[in-house]
Amino acid sequence: MAKGKDVRIIITLECTECRTNPDKRSPGVSRYTTKKNRRNTTARLELKKFCPNCNRHTVHKEIK
């Protein structure tokens, strides 16, 4: 049986550089999906991932 509140939830990580910089290589925003444990990691997640729009590794922050 499935529980009402799962411990592991799916989150979306969005590039911070693409969101703020209008002069970039191509239009669009880089987004990744991953899972996190809501009991152990209550704060918003920040990871360095590769952004194909910026063509380099940038900080990706969790969005709702």
N, C-alpha and C positions, 0 to 999 in steps of 0.2 A: 504494500500500500504506500502511496505517496504521502509525504508529510506536507503540511501547509506552508511552512517556512523551511526551505532547503538551506543547508549550511553553506554549500558552494553555489555561488551565483555567477551568471555570465555578465561580464562588463565590457564596455567599449572604450578603447584607448584612441585618442585623437591627437594629431600632431599640433603642437603649439605654434610652430613657425608658420605653417600654412594658414592658420586661422588669423594671424596678425599681420602677415606680410603680403600686400597686394601684388608686389613685383616678384613673381616666382616663375619657375620654368613652365609649368602647365597649370590650368585651372583645376581646382578640386582640392580635397582634403584627404590626407592619408588616415585610414582608420583600421585598427586591429581589434579582434575580439579575443578574450581570454577569460579564465575563471579565477575567482578568488574566494578565500574562506572568509565569510563575513564575521566570524567570531574572533579570528586571529588578527585580521587586517581590517580595522574599522575605518581608518582614514582612507582618503582617495589615493589611488595607486599612480605612481609615476615611473615609467620605464624608458630607457633609451632604445629606440627601435629605428630601423631604416625607413626613411620616407622617400618613396619614388618620385614625388613631386619636387622635393627639395634636393634630391639626389645625394643625400648624406644622412648620417645618424643624428636624430634629434630627440628631444624629450617629448614623449607622448603621455598625456594626462587622461585620467578616467573622466568620462562624461556620463551623465544620466541618460 
